[in-house]
Amino acid sequence: MTTGERIRQLRIEHQMTQEELGAKVGVQKAAIYKYENGLVVNLKRSILEKLALALDTTPTYLMGMEDAEPTQASLTKAQTSLLSVFDKLNEEGQSKVIEYAEDLHRTGYYKKPAADGLVTKEA
């Protein structure tokens, strides 16, 4: 599989248009089209890194130096949603979210049961 084919496959798996991927990478839709169709063969390292980040993979996978796509820890739908919203907040907003989550955890009321089924309370 070529680099372009890998880019296209991952973009589709992530349900992104060429325009959306271009916006994440900082290039025009036409550039993504050229990457996917092999019209640009020597991608700049900075572009490869941005593509890999946007597509949740590694530059070496995109270049075909790894056969298998790197496995990542699976997130639940709720975790993905939380991270998506969190990433849109500025630094102060992110700090508030962390502070609030720590407060919720500290109360003990919202804690998940321990693996043995017993709920533990902190002193």
All heavy atoms as an XYZ file, in Angstrom:
962
protein
N       0.855     -1.177      0.000
C       0.000      0.000      0.000
C       0.900      1.239      0.000
O       1.855      1.314      0.759
C      -0.888     -0.031      1.255
C      -1.937      1.041      1.283
S      -3.000      1.040      2.757
C      -3.919     -0.448      2.555
N       0.577      2.194     -0.840
C       1.384      3.413     -0.937
C       1.049      4.374      0.202
O       0.031      4.218      0.887
C       1.128      4.137     -2.273
O      -0.214      4.637     -2.264
C       1.348      3.218     -3.463
N       1.892      5.385      0.351
C       1.641      6.421      1.366
C       0.295      7.087      1.113
O      -0.496      7.282      2.037
C       2.772      7.470      1.345
O       4.007      6.824      1.665
C       2.507      8.598      2.335
N       0.010      7.412     -0.128
C      -1.255      8.052     -0.475
C      -2.452      7.185     -0.136
O      -3.471      7.675      0.366
N      -2.330      5.895     -0.425
C      -3.426      4.967     -0.107
C      -3.640      4.874      1.399
O      -4.777      4.806      1.868
C      -3.130      3.578     -0.689
C      -3.196      3.549     -2.207
C      -2.638      2.270     -2.808
O      -1.818      1.583     -2.144
O      -3.018      1.951     -3.952
N      -2.559      4.891      2.155
C      -2.675      4.848      3.619
C      -3.342      6.124      4.141
O      -4.187      6.072      5.025
C      -1.302      4.663      4.261
C      -0.736      3.273      4.050
C       0.692      3.161      4.554
N       1.276      1.906      4.151
C       1.608      0.928      4.992
N       1.427      1.074      6.285
N       2.114     -0.200      4.555
N      -2.963      7.256      3.580
C      -3.572      8.530      3.991
C      -5.065      8.495      3.707
O      -5.882      8.828      4.565
C      -2.892      9.727      3.282
C      -1.458      9.890      3.783
C      -3.693     11.016      3.510
C      -0.610     10.859      2.961
N      -5.430      8.075      2.487
C      -6.845      8.029      2.112
C      -7.621      7.064      3.020
O      -8.695      7.395      3.517
C      -7.011      7.590      0.665
C      -8.502      7.491      0.263
C      -8.737      6.989     -1.158
N      -8.203      7.917     -2.131
C      -7.203      7.639     -2.972
N      -6.634      6.452     -2.963
N      -6.781      8.541     -3.829
N      -7.070      5.880      3.239
C      -7.752      4.875      4.058
C      -8.005      5.404      5.476
O      -9.112      5.295      6.003
C      -6.921      3.598      4.121
C      -7.547      2.529      4.995
C      -6.650      1.320      5.171
O      -5.470      1.337      4.807
N      -7.194      0.267      5.733
N      -6.984      5.989      6.082
C      -7.131      6.499      7.446
C      -8.072      7.703      7.496
O      -8.851      7.846      8.445
C      -5.767      6.860      8.030
C      -4.869      5.662      8.353
C      -3.459      6.127      8.688
C      -5.456      4.838      9.486
N      -8.015      8.547      6.489
C      -8.925      9.708      6.445
C     -10.372      9.238      6.403
O     -11.226      9.735      7.147
C      -8.618     10.586      5.225
C      -9.593     11.756      5.069
C      -9.292     12.587      3.844
N      -9.340     11.871      2.583
C     -10.475     11.540      1.949
N     -11.642     11.850      2.465
N     -10.425     10.902      0.785
N     -10.637      8.239      5.588
C     -11.995      7.701      5.475
C     -12.410      7.020      6.780
O     -13.531      7.200      7.253
C     -12.102      6.750      4.264
C     -11.977      7.561      2.969
C     -13.403      5.955      4.295
C     -11.767      6.733      1.721
N     -11.497      6.253      7.386
C     -11.792      5.611      8.666
C     -12.128      6.632      9.746
O     -12.930      6.364     10.629
C     -10.607      4.762      9.123
C     -10.451      3.464      8.373
C      -9.208      2.696      8.787
O      -8.604      3.016      9.840
O      -8.839      1.762      8.055
N     -11.497      7.796      9.672
C     -11.751      8.866     10.646
C     -12.924      9.760     10.219
O     -13.183     10.782     10.847
C     -10.485      9.705     10.849
C      -9.457      9.032     11.681
N      -8.638      8.027     11.201
C      -9.127      9.187     12.980
C      -7.846      7.609     12.168
N      -8.119      8.293     13.256
N     -13.591      9.363      9.139
C     -14.759     10.071      8.629
C     -14.480     11.561      8.407
O     -15.242     12.433      8.809
C     -15.955      9.878      9.574
C     -16.335      8.427      9.722
C     -17.468      8.207     10.689
O     -17.825      9.078     11.467
N     -18.046      7.016     10.657
N     -13.351     11.813      7.750
C     -12.959     13.188      7.425
C     -12.985     13.388      5.925
O     -12.664     12.467      5.167
C     -11.535     13.468      7.917
C     -11.404     13.829      9.356
S      -9.734     14.441      9.713
C      -8.932     12.935     10.200
N     -13.320     14.587      5.518
C     -13.199     14.952      4.110
C     -11.756     15.404      3.868
O     -11.000     15.648      4.816
C     -14.158     16.107      3.760
O     -13.754     17.265      4.508
C     -15.605     15.749      4.060
N     -11.403     15.531      2.598
C     -10.072     16.055      2.276
C      -9.924     17.462      2.821
O      -8.859     17.837      3.310
C      -9.842     16.032      0.764
C      -9.689     14.646      0.202
C      -9.527     14.634     -1.305
O      -9.928     15.564     -2.004
N      -8.945     13.555     -1.820
N     -10.993     18.226      2.772
C     -10.961     19.598      3.276
C     -10.726     19.628      4.787
O      -9.935     20.431      5.287
C     -12.279     20.304      2.930
C     -12.251     21.783      3.162
C     -13.492     22.472      2.596
O     -14.319     21.815      1.937
O     -13.597     23.682      2.813
N     -11.399     18.738      5.520
C     -11.231     18.690      6.980
C      -9.813     18.271      7.360
O      -9.212     18.852      8.259
C     -12.250     17.724      7.601
C     -13.672     18.228      7.544
C     -14.717     17.176      7.891
O     -14.458     15.965      7.710
O     -15.803     17.577      8.344
N      -9.287     17.261      6.671
C      -7.916     16.835      6.950
C      -6.938     17.950      6.605
O      -6.008     18.225      7.377
C      -7.576     15.563      6.172
C      -6.163     15.019      6.373
C      -5.868     14.737      7.849
C      -5.952     13.760      5.533
N      -7.159     18.614      5.493
C      -6.304     19.732      5.108
C      -6.288     20.822      6.159
O      -5.230     21.382      6.480
N      -7.455     21.118      6.726
C      -7.542     22.152      7.767
C      -6.740     21.747      8.999
O      -6.069     22.575      9.617
C      -8.995     22.402      8.143
N      -6.780     20.461      9.353
C      -6.022     19.992     10.519
C      -4.520     20.040     10.274
O      -3.745     20.263     11.194
C      -6.433     18.562     10.895
C      -7.798     18.481     11.526
C      -8.089     17.075     12.001
C      -9.423     17.066     12.725
N      -9.493     16.012     13.712
N      -4.140     19.809      9.029
C      -2.718     19.762      8.681
C      -2.179     21.142      8.304
O      -0.986     21.398      8.405
C      -2.500     18.741      7.537
C      -1.070     18.735      7.046
C      -2.913     17.342      7.988
N      -3.080     22.028      7.877
C      -2.655     23.366      7.470
C      -2.352     23.481      6.000
O      -1.511     24.284      5.589
N      -3.041     22.643      5.184
C      -2.867     22.703      3.732
C      -4.247     22.739      3.077
O      -5.256     22.494      3.724
C      -2.052     21.498      3.186
C      -0.645     21.490      3.760
C      -2.765     20.180      3.465
N      -4.270     23.019      1.789
C      -5.518     23.063      1.034
C      -6.005     21.649      0.705
O      -5.231     20.693      0.699
C      -5.318     23.839     -0.270
C      -4.956     25.291     -0.079
C      -6.107     26.083      0.525
O      -7.249     25.912      0.142
N      -5.788     26.929      1.478
N      -7.274     21.545      0.389
C      -7.892     20.283     -0.033
C      -7.128     19.685     -1.222
O      -6.922     18.475     -1.301
C      -9.351     20.543     -0.403
C     -10.070     19.393     -1.035
C     -11.471     19.806     -1.470
C     -12.128     18.727     -2.284
N     -13.471     19.078     -2.717
N      -6.698     20.539     -2.133
C      -5.973     20.076     -3.325
C      -4.672     19.365     -2.953
O      -4.277     18.400     -3.617
C      -5.681     21.254     -4.248
N      -4.026     19.816     -1.889
C      -2.784     19.171     -1.458
C      -3.076     17.760     -0.951
O      -2.336     16.809     -1.270
C      -2.106     19.995     -0.375
N      -4.151     17.596     -0.190
C      -4.525     16.267      0.308
C      -4.835     15.355     -0.878
O      -4.414     14.195     -0.913
C      -5.733     16.351      1.274
C      -5.400     17.217      2.499
C      -6.185     14.955      1.698
C      -4.271     16.715      3.372
N      -5.552     15.881     -1.870
C      -5.850     15.117     -3.085
C      -4.540     14.640     -3.735
O      -4.409     13.478     -4.114
C      -6.651     15.973     -4.068
C      -6.841     15.313     -5.416
C      -7.888     14.427     -5.628
C      -5.951     15.561     -6.462
C      -8.046     13.805     -6.860
C      -6.099     14.948     -7.689
C      -7.148     14.066     -7.888
O      -7.289     13.436     -9.095
N      -3.569     15.537     -3.845
C      -2.287     15.192     -4.471
C      -1.539     14.149     -3.652
O      -0.942     13.226     -4.213
C      -1.425     16.445     -4.639
C      -1.944     17.379     -5.710
C      -1.106     18.647     -5.792
C      -1.661     19.608     -6.829
N      -0.886     20.853     -6.898
N      -1.565     14.265     -2.319
C      -0.900     13.274     -1.464
C      -1.537     11.899     -1.671
O      -0.848     10.898     -1.832
C      -0.990     13.639      0.019
C      -0.423     14.988      0.410
C      -0.865     15.618      1.555
C       0.547     15.631     -0.345
C      -0.371     16.850      1.942
C       1.048     16.871      0.031
C       0.583     17.474      1.181
O       1.070     18.697      1.560
N      -2.871     11.869     -1.646
C      -3.583     10.600     -1.741
C      -3.426      9.928     -3.099
O      -3.458      8.696     -3.196
C      -5.082     10.811     -1.459
C      -5.386     11.135     -0.020
C      -6.870     11.306      0.270
O      -7.686     11.282     -0.678
O      -7.204     11.467      1.446
N      -3.245     10.713     -4.138
C      -3.148     10.163     -5.493
C      -1.708     10.034     -5.998
O      -1.492      9.785     -7.181
C      -4.001     10.999     -6.449
C      -5.477     10.784     -6.175
O      -6.025      9.750     -6.526
N      -6.107     11.730     -5.503
N      -0.752     10.204     -5.100
C       0.646      9.991     -5.455
C       1.246     11.056     -6.348
O       2.289     10.831     -6.966
N       0.606     12.216     -6.422
C       1.137     13.288     -7.260
C       2.269     14.039     -6.572
O       3.041     14.731     -7.232
C       0.012     14.255     -7.652
C      -1.147     13.600     -8.432
C      -2.270     14.596     -8.651
C      -0.645     13.042     -9.751
N       2.363     13.897     -5.251
C       3.484     14.434     -4.478
C       4.160     13.222     -3.844
O       3.555     12.527     -3.029
C       3.013     15.419     -3.385
C       4.177     15.876     -2.531
C       2.299     16.608     -4.005
N       5.384     12.951     -4.232
C       6.038     11.739     -3.741
C       6.960     11.986     -2.555
O       7.162     11.102     -1.735
C       6.810     11.016     -4.874
C       5.842     10.370     -5.842
C       7.737     11.957     -5.602
N       7.523     13.160     -2.462
C       8.421     13.477     -1.345
C       7.741     14.461     -0.401
O       7.932     15.665     -0.502
C       9.748     14.061     -1.857
C      10.573     13.031     -2.603
O      10.613     11.876     -2.203
N      11.204     13.442     -3.682
N       6.966     13.914      0.525
C       6.285     14.768      1.502
C       7.291     15.303      2.503
O       8.189     14.577      2.938
C       5.220     13.971      2.252
C       3.984     13.591      1.457
C       3.150     12.573      2.225
C       3.157     14.819      1.189
N       7.140     16.561      2.875
C       8.010     17.150      3.893
C       7.765     16.439      5.224
O       6.655     16.011      5.520
C       7.710     18.641      4.062
C       8.087     19.490      2.877
C       7.781     20.950      3.155
C       8.102     21.811      1.952
N       7.765     23.219      2.192
N       8.812     16.343      6.015
C       8.717     15.694      7.314
C       7.650     16.364      8.186
O       6.868     15.689      8.855
C      10.065     15.722      8.028
C      10.040     14.963      9.329
C      11.342     14.965     10.074
N      12.486     15.138      9.188
C      13.713     15.244      9.598
N      13.998     15.201     10.874
N      14.700     15.402      8.752
N       7.591     17.685      8.146
C       6.616     18.401      8.975
C       5.184     18.054      8.564
O       4.302     17.913      9.416
C       6.839     19.912      8.882
O       6.676     20.358      7.545
N       4.951     17.886      7.263
C       3.612     17.524      6.778
C       3.290     16.091      7.185
O       2.173     15.798      7.628
C       3.504     17.697      5.243
C       3.670     19.162      4.853
C       2.200     17.128      4.712
C       2.567     20.089      5.346
N       4.246     15.190      7.038
C       4.027     13.798      7.451
C       3.677     13.707      8.934
O       2.789     12.948      9.326
C       5.282     12.954      7.183
C       5.331     12.228      5.856
C       6.687     11.589      5.650
C       4.226     11.209      5.740
N       4.370     14.477      9.753
C       4.106     14.465     11.194
C       2.703     14.982     11.490
O       1.984     14.412     12.314
C       5.158     15.286     11.932
C       6.520     14.630     11.947
C       7.636     15.524     12.461
O       7.393     16.725     12.710
O       8.754     15.018     12.603
N       2.301     16.050     10.807
C       0.964     16.598     11.017
C      -0.115     15.643     10.523
O      -1.155     15.476     11.165
C       0.832     17.962     10.325
C       1.638     19.053     10.993
C       1.549     20.352     10.208
C       2.427     21.424     10.804
N       2.386     22.669     10.000
N       0.127     14.995      9.385
C      -0.822     14.007      8.883
C      -0.963     12.848      9.868
O      -2.077     12.409     10.166
C      -0.366     13.470      7.519
C      -0.595     14.365      6.314
C       0.200     13.869      5.117
C      -2.076     14.446      5.975
N       0.161     12.358     10.367
C       0.134     11.244     11.309
C      -0.635     11.621     12.568
O      -1.450     10.835     13.070
C       1.561     10.816     11.654
N      -0.404     12.813     13.063
C      -1.108     13.272     14.267
C      -2.613     13.371     14.005
O      -3.423     12.889     14.802
C      -0.546     14.625     14.706
C      -1.102     15.202     15.996
C      -0.768     14.291     17.173
C      -0.533     16.583     16.241
N      -2.986     13.956     12.883
C      -4.403     14.116     12.552
C      -5.094     12.777     12.311
O      -6.289     12.628     12.561
C      -4.551     15.001     11.319
N      -4.327     11.778     11.861
C      -4.898     10.473     11.530
C      -4.630      9.420     12.611
O      -4.848      8.228     12.390
C      -4.347     10.001     10.170
C      -4.722     10.885      8.986
C      -3.936     10.496      7.745
C      -6.219     10.840      8.728
N      -4.145      9.854     13.757
C      -3.881      8.958     14.895
C      -2.985      7.786     14.521
O      -3.290      6.629     14.803
C      -5.200      8.421     15.495
C      -6.055      9.530     16.058
O      -5.498     10.462     16.649
O      -7.292      9.456     15.903
N      -1.880      8.085     13.868
C      -0.938      7.043     13.483
C       0.470      7.594     13.603
O       0.689      8.611     14.253
C      -1.247      6.528     12.053
O      -0.496      5.342     11.815
C      -0.970      7.576     10.989
N       1.430      6.923     13.001
C       2.818      7.382     13.040
C       3.294      7.717     11.626
O       2.781      7.152     10.650
C       3.744      6.288     13.612
O       3.708      5.137     12.741
C       3.326      5.886     15.017
N       4.284      8.590     11.520
C       4.845      8.873     10.194
C       5.418      7.614      9.530
O       5.289      7.440      8.324
C       5.948      9.901     10.480
C       5.515     10.577     11.740
C       4.835      9.497     12.540
N       6.009      6.738     10.325
C       6.595      5.521      9.740
C       5.524      4.613      9.143
O       5.764      3.962      8.134
C       7.443      4.750     10.764
O       6.671      4.493     11.934
C       8.699      5.504     11.132
N       4.338      4.576      9.757
C       3.248      3.792      9.165
C       2.819      4.421      7.843
O       2.642      3.721      6.842
C       2.047      3.686     10.109
C       0.885      2.995      9.439
C       0.889      1.617      9.242
C      -0.187      3.725      8.944
C      -0.158      0.983      8.586
C      -1.243      3.103      8.282
C      -1.219      1.727      8.115
O      -2.254      1.106      7.457
N       2.660      5.744      7.823
C       2.245      6.418      6.590
C       3.241      6.178      5.462
O       2.857      6.020      4.302
C       2.073      7.917      6.819
C       0.878      8.353      7.658
C       0.872      9.869      7.825
C      -0.429      7.874      7.058
N       4.529      6.144      5.791
C       5.567      5.954      4.771
C       5.721      4.492      4.357
O       6.493      4.181      3.475
C       6.906      6.481      5.279
C       6.918      7.978      5.446
S       8.542      8.642      5.906
C       8.881      7.799      7.425
N       5.013      3.585      5.031
C       5.092      2.170      4.673
C       6.237      1.436      5.335
O       6.571      0.323      4.942
N       6.847      2.037      6.339
C       7.963      1.391      7.034
C       7.467      0.438      8.124
O       8.237     -0.332      8.663
C       8.900      2.447      7.619
C       9.498      3.327      6.540
S      10.314      4.758      7.230
C      12.007      4.235      7.099
N       6.190      0.520      8.452
C       5.539     -0.408      9.372
C       4.376     -1.015      8.617
O       3.632     -0.305      7.949
C       4.976      0.325     10.600
C       5.983      0.988     11.484
C       5.306      1.806     12.586
O       4.113      1.586     12.867
O       5.966      2.664     13.148
N       4.224     -2.330      8.705
C       3.121     -2.970      7.997
C       1.799     -2.801      8.721
O       0.774     -2.592      8.103
C       3.403     -4.460      7.801
C       4.465     -4.685      6.734
O       4.630     -3.807      5.872
O       5.119     -5.730      6.770
N       1.829     -2.904     10.033
C       0.595     -2.822     10.802
C       0.426     -1.421     11.366
O       1.386     -0.803     11.816
C       0.616     -3.840     11.930
N      -0.803     -0.964     11.334
C      -1.097      0.328     11.940
C      -0.888      0.202     13.438
O      -1.277     -0.801     14.038
C      -2.534      0.744     11.636
C      -2.847      2.126     12.106
C      -4.262      2.545     11.757
O      -4.951      1.822     11.032
O      -4.662      3.616     12.230
N      -0.244      1.184     14.066
C      -0.005      1.091     15.499
C      -1.313      0.970     16.278
O      -2.293      1.633     15.951
C       0.714      2.387     15.855
C       0.721      3.221     14.636
C       0.206      2.426     13.496
N      -1.292      0.097     17.271
C      -2.488     -0.050     18.090
C      -2.448      0.977     19.203
O      -1.398      1.271     19.757
C      -2.566     -1.455     18.706
O      -1.389     -1.687     19.464
C      -2.695     -2.519     17.630
N      -3.598      1.532     19.489
C      -3.700      2.525     20.544
C      -4.767      2.064     21.510
O      -5.654      1.287     21.158
C      -4.073      3.889     19.970
C      -3.004      4.432     19.039
C      -3.371      5.803     18.504
O      -4.474      6.266     18.657
N      -2.420      6.444     17.871
N      -4.668      2.550     22.723
C      -5.672      2.215     23.714
C      -7.030      2.677     23.197
O      -7.176      3.785     22.704
C      -5.350      2.891     25.037
N      -8.010      1.797     23.295
C      -9.349      2.140     22.837
C     -10.036      3.017     23.865
O      -9.988      2.751     25.060
C     -10.174      0.873     22.619
O      -9.619      0.107     21.597
N     -10.674      4.057     23.387
C     -11.427      4.952     24.253
C     -12.904      4.679     24.073
O     -13.353      4.353     22.972
C     -11.132      6.414     23.908
C      -9.699      6.897     24.091
C      -9.576      8.344     23.639
C      -9.262      6.760     25.528
N     -13.653      4.842     25.140
C     -15.100      4.722     25.032
C     -15.641      5.942     24.313
O     -14.929      6.949     24.153
C     -15.757      4.626     26.422
O     -15.557      5.866     27.112
C     -15.196      3.470     27.237
N     -16.888      5.877     23.916
C     -17.514      7.008     23.240
C     -17.542      8.227     24.170
O     -17.293      9.351     23.736
C     -18.925      6.624     22.819
C     -19.567      7.576     21.861
C     -20.854      7.010     21.300
C     -21.379      7.953     20.227
N     -22.467      7.363     19.479
N     -17.818      7.987     25.473
C     -17.857      9.086     26.442
C     -16.481      9.727     26.598
O     -16.360     10.956     26.674
C     -18.363      8.580     27.794
N     -15.419      8.911     26.624
C     -14.064      9.440     26.758
C     -13.673     10.249     25.526
O     -13.084     11.321     25.639
C     -13.073      8.290     26.985
C     -13.210      7.631     28.334
C     -12.437      6.324     28.424
O     -12.241      5.623     27.433
N     -12.009      5.988     29.631
N     -14.018      9.752     24.354
C     -13.720     10.463     23.117
C     -14.449     11.803     23.084
O     -13.878     12.824     22.713
C     -14.122      9.605     21.901
O     -13.418      8.366     21.969
C     -13.798     10.302     20.596
N     -15.712     11.787     23.496
C     -16.508     13.020     23.527
C     -15.900     14.027     24.500
O     -15.765     15.213     24.188
C     -17.942     12.691     23.926
O     -18.701     13.856     24.031
N     -15.522     13.552     25.678
C     -14.914     14.420     26.683
C     -13.617     15.038     26.159
O     -13.395     16.246     26.293
C     -14.656     13.645     27.974
C     -13.969     14.414     29.098
C     -14.844     15.561     29.585
C     -13.651     13.480     30.251
N     -12.772     14.230     25.552
C     -11.508     14.735     25.018
C     -11.739     15.739     23.889
O     -11.014     16.724     23.773
C     -10.632     13.584     24.533
C      -9.979     12.758     25.637
C      -9.257     11.560     25.045
C      -9.023     13.603     26.454
N     -12.748     15.489     23.072
C     -13.045     16.400     21.973
C     -13.425     17.779     22.505
O     -12.932     18.801     22.016
C     -14.180     15.826     21.131
O     -14.549     16.738     20.137
N     -14.285     17.807     23.513
C     -14.698     19.081     24.110
C     -13.523     19.720     24.846
O     -13.276     20.922     24.730
C     -15.900     18.873     25.062
C     -16.199     20.128     25.843
C     -17.117     18.426     24.275
N     -12.771     18.909     25.591
C     -11.631     19.385     26.372
C     -10.608     20.084     25.469
O     -10.091     21.145     25.799
C     -10.987     18.208     27.105
C      -9.861     18.589     28.020
C     -10.115     19.024     29.311
C      -8.538     18.488     27.614
C      -9.080     19.366     30.166
C      -7.501     18.826     28.462
C      -7.772     19.266     29.741
N     -10.338     19.481     24.295
C      -9.355     20.044     23.370
C      -9.770     21.403     22.812
O      -8.939     22.162     22.356
C      -9.094     19.079     22.215
C      -8.242     17.897     22.624
O      -7.576     17.967     23.676
O      -8.248     16.888     21.895
N     -11.063     21.706     22.853
C     -11.551     22.976     22.322
C     -11.481     24.108     23.348
O     -11.711     25.262     23.015
C     -12.991     22.815     21.835
C     -13.101     21.881     20.636
C     -14.534     21.627     20.261
C     -14.602     20.585     19.143
N     -15.977     20.176     18.884
N     -11.168     23.752     24.606
C     -11.095     24.761     25.665
C      -9.718     25.395     25.719
O      -8.714     24.750     25.397
C     -11.399     24.118     27.029
C     -12.795     23.524     27.203
C     -12.876     22.763     28.527
C     -13.848     24.608     27.140
N      -9.676     26.649     26.189
C      -8.373     27.279     26.401
C      -7.751     26.694     27.679
O      -8.357     25.866     28.360
C      -8.489     28.808     26.456
C      -9.329     29.295     27.628
O      -9.534     28.601     28.626
N      -9.823     30.516     27.521
N      -6.551     27.137     28.012
C      -5.816     26.578     29.154
C      -6.584     26.734     30.471
O      -6.648     25.813     31.277
C      -4.445     27.251     29.253
C      -3.478     26.526     30.160
C      -2.081     27.118     30.081
O      -1.605     27.401     28.972
O      -1.480     27.287     31.157
N      -7.194     27.889     30.654
C      -7.950     28.126     31.886
C      -9.165     27.194     31.966
O      -9.452     26.615     33.013
C      -8.413     29.584     31.961
C      -9.154     29.903     33.251
C      -9.626     31.356     33.312
O      -9.364     32.120     32.366
O     -10.258     31.708     34.323
N      -9.861     27.026     30.857
C     -11.012     26.134     30.826
C     -10.618     24.687     31.096
O     -11.309     23.965     31.819
N      -9.480     24.262     30.520
C      -9.001     22.901     30.758
C      -8.659     22.704     32.236
O      -8.969     21.662     32.814
C      -7.788     22.605     29.875
C      -8.147     22.475     28.413
C      -6.958     22.202     27.517
O      -5.810     22.242     27.955
N      -7.222     21.928     26.254
N      -8.047     23.700     32.856
C      -7.720     23.613     34.280
C      -8.983     23.475     35.123
O      -9.028     22.703     36.085
C      -6.935     24.846     34.734
O      -5.680     24.878     34.116
N     -10.033     24.213     34.751
C     -11.312     24.148     35.482
C     -11.934     22.758     35.362
O     -12.469     22.229     36.330
C     -12.285     25.209     34.960
C     -11.848     26.620     35.210
C     -12.615     27.189     36.361
C     -12.237     28.657     36.513
N     -12.215     29.052     37.886
N     -11.871     22.163     34.165
C     -12.433     20.825     33.964
C     -11.699     19.817     34.847
O     -12.326     18.986     35.512
C     -12.362     20.401     32.480
C     -12.671     18.920     32.314
C     -13.307     21.233     31.642
N     -10.382     19.890     34.871
C      -9.591     18.968     35.697
C      -9.928     19.166     37.169
O     -10.141     18.196     37.909
C      -8.082     19.166     35.429
C      -7.744     18.726     34.001
C      -7.243     18.412     36.451
C      -6.370     19.131     33.528
N      -9.995     20.413     37.588
C     -10.322     20.730     38.982
C     -11.706     20.177     39.351
O     -11.877     19.563     40.406
C     -10.295     22.252     39.162
C     -10.407     22.738     40.580
C     -10.311     24.263     40.627
O      -9.367     24.826     40.026
O     -11.205     24.872     41.244
N     -12.678     20.364     38.471
C     -14.032     19.891     38.727
C     -14.070     18.360     38.795
O     -14.703     17.778     39.688
C     -14.985     20.405     37.649
C     -16.430     20.041     37.890
C     -17.121     20.528     38.997
C     -17.105     19.201     37.015
C     -18.443     20.193     39.226
C     -18.428     18.864     37.235
C     -19.097     19.358     38.338
O     -20.404     19.008     38.560
N     -13.385     17.692     37.867
C     -13.350     16.228     37.864
C     -12.697     15.696     39.142
O     -13.164     14.715     39.733
C     -12.605     15.720     36.627
N     -11.618     16.355     39.576
C     -10.962     15.937     40.821
C     -11.893     16.128     42.009
O     -11.940     15.289     42.916
C      -9.656     16.704     41.010
C      -8.573     16.261     40.038
C      -7.337     17.148     40.051
O      -7.390     18.282     40.598
O      -6.313     16.716     39.494
N     -12.667     17.220     42.029
C     -13.642     17.452     43.109
C     -14.712     16.358     43.119
O     -15.083     15.851     44.178
C     -14.300     18.827     42.971
C     -13.382     19.975     43.374
O     -12.342     19.711     44.019
O     -13.712     21.132     43.042
N     -15.233     16.004     41.946
C     -16.235     14.944     41.862
C     -15.684     13.620     42.390
O     -16.358     12.889     43.108
C     -16.712     14.759     40.416
C     -17.605     15.839     39.839
C     -17.873     15.564     38.363
C     -18.912     15.936     40.601
N     -14.464     13.323     42.025
C     -13.827     12.088     42.463
C     -13.603     12.101     43.974
O     -13.833     11.114     44.662
C     -12.495     11.888     41.721
C     -11.810     10.611     42.064
N     -10.827     10.550     43.013
C     -11.989      9.366     41.582
C     -10.409      9.303     43.102
N     -11.103      8.562     42.240
N     -13.184     13.235     44.475
C     -12.871     13.371     45.895
C     -14.109     13.144     46.781
O     -14.003     12.606     47.871
C     -12.264     14.757     46.154
C     -11.357     14.830     47.334
C     -10.629     16.173     47.533
N     -10.828     17.231     46.557
C     -10.010     17.461     45.510
N      -8.971     16.695     45.305
N     -10.246     18.461     44.691
N     -15.291     13.518     46.306
C     -16.502     13.348     47.116
C     -16.787     11.878     47.379
O     -17.399     11.543     48.385
C     -17.751     13.952     46.434
O     -18.050     13.210     45.253
C     -17.562     15.420     46.132
N     -16.360     11.017     46.494
C     -16.603      9.592     46.658
C     -17.955      9.157     46.121
O     -18.177      7.982     45.862
N     -18.859     10.091     45.938
C     -20.211      9.769     45.506
C     -20.243      9.238     44.071
O     -21.057      8.393     43.729
C     -21.102     11.012     45.640
C     -22.554     10.754     45.330
C     -23.376     10.113     46.262
C     -23.104     11.149     44.116
C     -24.700      9.866     45.982
C     -24.438     10.913     43.825
C     -25.235     10.269     44.765
O     -26.547     10.028     44.477
N     -19.352      9.745     43.215
C     -19.365      9.387     41.803
C     -18.309      8.354     41.430
O     -18.108      8.088     40.260
C     -19.177     10.644     40.943
C     -20.294     11.640     41.118
C     -20.129     12.760     41.919
C     -21.507     11.445     40.502
C     -21.161     13.667     42.088
C     -22.548     12.347     40.660
C     -22.364     13.455     41.462
O     -23.383     14.342     41.618
N     -17.650      7.760     42.408
C     -16.608      6.779     42.117
C     -17.197      5.480     41.614
O     -18.263      5.053     42.046
C     -15.787      6.484     43.371
C     -14.787      7.540     43.711
C     -13.905      7.080     44.849
C     -12.933      8.151     45.236
N     -12.092      7.721     46.352
N     -16.487      4.839     40.707
C     -16.869      3.514     40.241
C     -16.581      2.518     41.358
O     -15.633      2.703     42.131
C     -16.047      3.114     39.014
C     -16.395      3.857     37.761
C     -15.555      3.323     36.612
C     -15.871      4.054     35.331
N     -15.043      3.559     34.217
N     -17.335      1.438     41.414
C     -17.037      0.406     42.409
C     -15.672     -0.219     42.116
O     -15.261     -0.297     40.954
C     -18.143     -0.625     42.221
C     -19.148     -0.012     41.310
C     -18.503      1.140     40.626
N     -14.995     -0.656     43.163
C     -13.701     -1.333     42.997
C     -13.934     -2.634     42.235
O     -15.063     -3.132     42.146
C     -13.079     -1.607     44.355
N     -12.872     -3.217     41.702
C     -12.977     -4.433     40.908
C     -13.618     -5.578     41.699
O     -14.284     -6.433     41.137
C     -11.597     -4.848     40.421
N     -13.453     -5.564     43.023
C     -14.030     -6.643     43.836
C     -15.483     -6.360     44.200
O     -16.115     -7.123     44.910
C     -13.203     -6.875     45.101
C     -13.083     -5.628     45.970
O     -13.779     -4.626     45.688
O     -12.289     -5.650     46.928
N     -16.026     -5.242     43.707
C     -17.422     -4.913     43.948
C     -17.669     -4.076     45.181
O     -18.773     -3.652     45.440
N     -16.640     -3.827     45.973
C     -16.781     -3.043     47.196
C     -16.457     -1.594     46.895
O     -15.473     -1.289     46.225
C     -15.847     -3.571     48.293
C     -16.057     -5.026     48.705
C     -14.966     -5.437     49.693
C     -17.430     -5.198     49.335
N     -17.267     -0.689     47.401
C     -17.009      0.736     47.222
C     -16.134      1.176     48.372
O     -16.430      0.909     49.532
C     -18.323      1.540     47.212
C     -18.036      3.026     47.106
C     -19.206      1.083     46.069
N     -15.032      1.837     48.035
C     -14.118      2.287     49.074
C     -14.317      3.769     49.314
O     -14.530      4.532     48.388
C     -12.638      2.024     48.666
O     -12.401      2.673     47.429
C     -12.371      0.530     48.546
N     -14.283      4.162     50.549
C     -14.381      5.575     50.922
C     -13.030      6.035     51.415
O     -12.337      5.317     52.132
C     -15.407      5.762     52.059
C     -16.818      5.451     51.660
C     -17.420      6.648     50.996
C     -18.903      6.376     50.734
N     -19.556      7.473     50.151
N     -12.646      7.221     50.991
C     -11.387      7.782     51.475
C     -11.648      8.556     52.752
O     -12.714      9.122     52.949
C     -10.779      8.698     50.411
C     -10.336      7.932     49.186
C      -9.733      8.850     48.139
O      -9.416     10.008     48.463
O      -9.569      8.389     47.012
N     -10.648      8.581     53.627
C     -10.798      9.284     54.899
C     -10.665     10.780     54.723
O     -10.113     11.295     53.829
C      -9.749      8.788     55.879
